[in-house]
C-alpha cells in the first residue's frame, strides 16, 4: 500500500459537521497501515487530548494535533457584517487555514490561538487573524486550506497576484519550510481549477505541495448520513433544495492507494505528508499533576499544613459527634482514628494534599460567606478526611461509606469532588478562587451532548 498520512481530518468534535468517531478513525488508519494521523477540527481543540491519549496508549499511532482555523478577512476585532459563506467572492468571508503542532511549543501556541479566536475574535465563528498568527507561529506547520482557504478563493477569482502575495505572506509568518500549499481531489469542479493554480504557485515560489482530503466522514457510503447531520446543524430538512450541503461524496477517509491514484501527477504531495508526519513529534505529559500553589507559612511543607488542618478538623468533628451522641465510646473513637490515619497515609502517598487544601479552602470560604453548599455527593462522601475538612457534611463511618471508591492506591487517578453551590452565590466563589490562585489557574469546563439512536431517528 502506498505510504500516505491524512493531515486534514474532521472528527466528531467538529460539532454537527464531522462524522468520524475517534476509535473508528484509528482502527481504519491502522487497517490502511498508516503510522500517523491528524485531527483538525473546525475552530477548536475539544478532542485533542482524547485523540492524543487514544492514539498513544491504545493504537500505537502517532497523533498529529491540529485545527482548521477560521481566519477573519481583515481583523479578528472587525464585526462589520455577517459572513456570506455562499459567496466565494465576498471579501467579508472567513477563510480556512490548517495548523498542525510540530512540538510542545506549537501545541501551546495553537491553544493560545484557538483561545484568542473565541475570546477576541468570535463573530458567528471563533476567528483568528494574521496579527496573532505572527505572534504565535512557533512550532506550527501551516497548510493553505480547502476551497474556503484564502489562496484558493483568490485563485477562483483569478486574482493571481493576490494569491501569490498571500502565499508569500503565510510563508513569511511560519517560515517557508513550515508552509505547504494544500491540494485536494474531491470531485468538485472548482477544485481542479484551484489545484492547477496551486501547482503553478508551488513551482514559481518554491513552496511545497501537500495532498489532503478534508475528511468529514469515514467511508464513502457515509456521505448520505453526513448530509442528514448537516441538516440537523442548519435546521433544514433533507428535502429542502436550498439547504446547505457539500457538492461531493468524496470527503471521506480515503485509502493510501486511492490518494496515490488521485495525485499520481504530483507524487511529491504524497511524500510531503510523510515528511510532515515525521516532523510532528508532540510529547504531552499526561501523567503528572499541576496544582495551583496553596499559600503556606514560612518553613511549612504542604504535607505538614494538610495534616495540621485535618487533625484540627478531626477534633472539632469528634466534639460535635459526642454532643450529638452521648453514647459515643472510646472504641468508636478508635475506629475513627484508624480510618483517619489510613486516609492521611493514602492521600499523602498519592500526593494529593494540595488538592484537598484548595477544595477545602474555597468550600469553607463559601460557607463562611453565606453561600449555601451541598452536603456532598458521589464517592467523595466516603472520605473521612473530606468530612473533617468540611468539604462534605456526611459522616462516612456513620453511614457505612467506603473510602476506596473515592481513592485507591492501586488505581491512581485524580480525586473528583463534586460540589454544589447555590446559583445565587456561585459567582462569589468563582471570583475568590480567581483572585487567590490566579486567573490562569481557574477554568470553566464544557459538557458535550452526544446523539443517541432515538434522537437521531427523530431528527
N, C-alpha and C positions, 0 to 999 in steps of 0.2 A: 504494500500500500504506500502511496506517495507520502512522504513526510510533509505535514502541514499542521498549523495550530490556529484555532479560531481566536481572534482578538477583538471581536465586536459581537457581544452576546447579551441579550436582554433576558433576565430571569424573571421569576415570579415577583421580584421586588421592583420591577418596572410596572408599577401598580396598574392593573386593568389594561396592560399593554403587552408585557412579556408573559409568555405562557410556558416557560421552561422551569420545571422544578429542579432544584439543585441535585438531588440524588439521581434523577433521570439523566441530567446533564453529564455527571461524572461517569455513570455506567455506559452511556453512549460514547463518550470520549475515550474511555478505556477500550471499548469494543473496536474503535477505529485505530487503536494503537497510538493515540495521542498522549504524550507525556506532560502536556501543559494545556491550560485553557484559561480564558479571561472571563471576567464578569464586568460588564459596562452598562449598568442600569441608567435609566434616564434621570439625570439631575440628582442622584442620591447614591449613598453607600450603605443603605439599610442592610443589605445582605452580605457585606464584605467579610465580617468575622465568621459568620456561619459558613460561608463559601470557603474561606481560608482553612478553618478548622476541619471541615469535612474532607477537603482535598488532601490535607497533610496527614490526618490521622487514619482515615478510612480507605482512601482510594490511591494514595501514593502518587498523586498527580500534582504537578507544580501549579499553584494558584497565582494567577496574574490579576491583581486587583486594580480596577479602573472605574471610569464613569464616562458616560456620554453627556457632556455638559451642554447646557443651553447658554449660548453666547448672545448677549444683548447687541443689537445692531449698532448702537452707539455706546452710551454709558449704562452701567447697571443701575445707576440712580435715575435714569430717564424713564418716566412712566407716562410719556406723552399720549400714546394711543395703543389700543389693544393689538396684539399680534394678529396678522391676517395670514394664517399659515396656508390657506388655499392658493394664495397668490405669490408665486415664486419671484415676481418682480417687485414685491413690496419691500421698501427699504426698512420698514419697521419690524420686519420679521426676525424672530430669534433664529440663530444659526446653531447647528450642532457641531461638536468637536469632541473627539475621543481622547481621553487622557489615561495613561497607564502608569502605575507606580513601579519604578525600577528597583527601589530600595526603601528603607525606613524613612529617609528624608522625603522621598517622593510621596510616600503614603501620608505622612504628616502634612505635607503641602496640599495634597489632594483633599484631605479632611478640612483644611483651612479654607480652600477654595469653595468646596461644597457648602460649608457653613456660611461663608460670606454670601454665597448665592441665595441662601434662604433669608439671612438676617439683613442684608443690604440691597440685594438685587431682586427680591421676589416681586414679580408682577405677572400674575397668572402662572408663571413658571419660576423656579429658582434660577436666576441668571447671573452669569459671570461676565466680565469684560476683559479686555487686553491689559488694562491697568493692573488688575490684581494677578493676571497671569504672569506679568513681568516680575511681580514681587514674590511669587510663589511657584516658580517654574522648576526649581531644583529637584533633581531625582525623578523627573517625569519624562515620558515619551508621549508625543502627540501625533495622532492620526487625523487627517484633514476632514474626516466625517463622510456621511452618506450624501444623498442628493440634497438634503437640507443643510449641508455644510456651506460655509460662505464661499469657498472656492468653487464648489460645484454650481452654486447659484449664479455666480458671476460668469462661469463658462456657458451656462444655459442662456444667459442674456447677451452672450457674445462679447462680454467685456473682458477681453484677453489681458489688457493692461492691468485691470483691477485684480484679476485672478493672480497675475504674476506678482503684483505688489503685495497682495495678502499672503501668498506663499512665502515670499521673502521675509515678510514681517514675522510670521509664525516661526520660520526657521531661525530668525534672529532672536526670538524670545526663548526658544527651547534649545537652540544650537542645531546646526544642520544635520548632525549625526542623530538627533533625537526627534526629528520631524519627518513624517512619511506622508506621501500622497496616497490616499486610500481609494482603491478601485474595487468595484463590485460587479457581479454578474447576476442580476436579479430579474431579468425578463422585462424590465421597464424600458421603453424606447429611449427616454431621456438619459438613461444610464450609459448607453452606448456612446452618446454624444459627449457626455462628461468624461468617460474613460479615454476617449480619443484625445481630449484636451489635457487630461492629467498625464498621459504618456508623453505628450509633446512637451508639457511643462517640466516633466522629470528629466528629459534629455537636455532641454535648454538650460535649466537651472542646476543640474546635477543633484537633484533631490531624489531619494529612493522611493520606489513604489511598494505598496503592501496590499495584498489581496485579503478582503474580508467578505462576510456575507450578511452582516446586520441581522443576526439570527433573532427572531421573535418567538419561534416555536420549534419543537424538536424535530418533527417529521413533516414531510410534505403533506401528508394526509391530515395534519392538524390545522391546515390553513382555514378550513371552514369553522372549526371551533374558535380559532383566533378572531374570525370575523364577528362571532357572537360576543366574544369578550369585548371587542371594541364598541359594539352596540351597547353593552351594559355600561361601559365607560361614558359614552356620549348621550345615553338616554334615548337611543333610537331603536327602532325595530328592524329586523333583518329584511323586511320588505320595503323599507324606506329607500327610494332610489337616490335621495340626496344625502344619505348618511355618509360619514367618514369611513373610508375603507382603503386598504392597500390595493394597488393595481397589479398585484402579482401573488403567486402562491410559492414563490421561490425563497422566502425569507426563513428558511429552516436550517438546521444544523447539518450542513452537507458533509458527506464523507470526503476524506482527502483526495480520493480518486476523482470525485465529481469536481472538486475545486481545481485539480490538476488539468482536467479536461477543459474547464471554463477559461483557465488562464495559461494555456499552453503557449500563447503568443508572447507572454511576458513571464517566463519561469522565475525570474528574479523576484517577482512579487510574492511568490510562494516561499522561496528561500528566505526572504526577509521576515516571514512570520516566525521561522525557527530562530533567526538571529535575535529578534526582539524577545522571544520567549527565553532565550539563553541569557540575555542581558537583564531581564526582570528577575530579580532574586530577592524578593521581600522576605524578611525574617521577623516575625512578631513574637514577642514574649508573652504568651498567654498563660504561663504557669506561675507568675508571681503577682502579689497583691500590692497595690499602691494606695494606701490610705491617706486621707488628709492629715495634716500634722495636728495632733492634740496637744494643747499647751500644757507644759509641765513646770513644776517648781525647780529651782536650780538644784542640780545634783540628783534629781529624781529620775528613775527609769520608768518606762511605760508599764512594765510588769509590776513595779512597786506601787505606782499610782492605782493601777487596776485592782490589785489585791487590797489596798487600803480602802478603796471605795466599796468593794464587795463586802469586806468584813464589817465596816461601819453600817452598811445597809442591812447586813445579816442581823446585827444586834437590834436594830430598830424593828425589823420584821418579826423576830422572835418575841420581842417585848409585846408587840401587837397581838401575836398568836396567843401568848399567855393570858392577856387581858380578855381575849375572846373565848378562850378555852381553859378554864381553871384546872382541868384535869390533865393538862399537858405535862408529861413526865420527863425525867432525865433520859429515859430510854428513847422517848420521842425526839428529844434534843440531839441525842447521839446519832439518830438516823439522819437528821437534817445536817449535822456537822459532816458526816461521812459523805453525804451527797454533795455538799458544798466543796469539800476538798477534792473530790473526784472531778467535778466540773471545772474547778480552778485549774487543775493539772491539765485537763484536756484542752481548755481554751488557750492556756499559755503554750502548750506544746504545738498547737496548730497556729500559733502566732496571731491570734485574733483579739488580744486585749484592747488595741486601739479602736477596733470596730465597736466593741461593747461600750467603751467610754464615750465615743462620739454619739452613738444612738441614745445612750442614757442621757447625755448632755442635752440634746435637743428635745427629747421627750419630757425631761424634767423642766426645761425652760417653758414648754407649753403648759404643763400642769401648774407651774408657779405663776403663770401669766394669764390664767383664766381661759385657756384654750382646752375644751374638752378632748380627751384622748381615750380611745378604746382600751378595754382591759387586756387586749392581746388575743391573737388568734393564730392558727397554724401551728407548726411544730415548735416555734419559739416558746409557746406556753409550757413546754415540757422542761424548761430550764429554770433551775432554782437561782442561778446567778442573775438571769434576766429579772426574776421576781424581786430579789433583794436590791437590785439596782433601780427598781421602779420602772423598768422597761415594760413589764407586764404586771398585772394585778391579780394573777391567778396563782395560787399556791400549788405547784405541780405534785408535791407529795400528798397533800390532802386529796387531790383529785386523781391520783394514780397515773400521772402523765410521765412519759418516758423521754429522757434526755437524748438518747441515741437517735431518735427520729429527727432531732434537730442538728446535732453534731456527732460525728463518728470518726475516730482516728483512722479507721480502716477505709473510709470513703471521704477523702479530703475534698471539701468544696466549701465555697463561701457560705457563711451563715446567712439566712434570709429571714429577716424580721419584718413582718407586715405590720404597719402602724396606721391606725385610723385617726385622723384629726378632723375635728368639726370644720365644715366648709367655711364657717364664719370667721375662723381664726387661723386657718391654714397658712395664709399669706404671711402672718407674723412669724411662723416657724421658718418658712422659706427665706424670709429676709434675715432672720437670725443666723441661719447656717451659712448664708451667702456672705454676710458681714464677718462672721467669726472665722470661717475656714477658707474664704476666698471664692470669688465668682467663678474662677476656673476649676473649682473643686465640687461644684454643685450642678446637677443636670436634671432636666426633665426627661422622662422616658416615654416611648411610644408603644402602643399595642397594635398589632396587626390583626385585622379580621380576615379569616380565610373563608373561601366559598365552598360550602358543603353541598352534597348532591341535591338535597331537597331545594335549597335556594337557587342552585344553578338551573334546575328544571323549571322552577317558577320564572326565573329571569328569561 
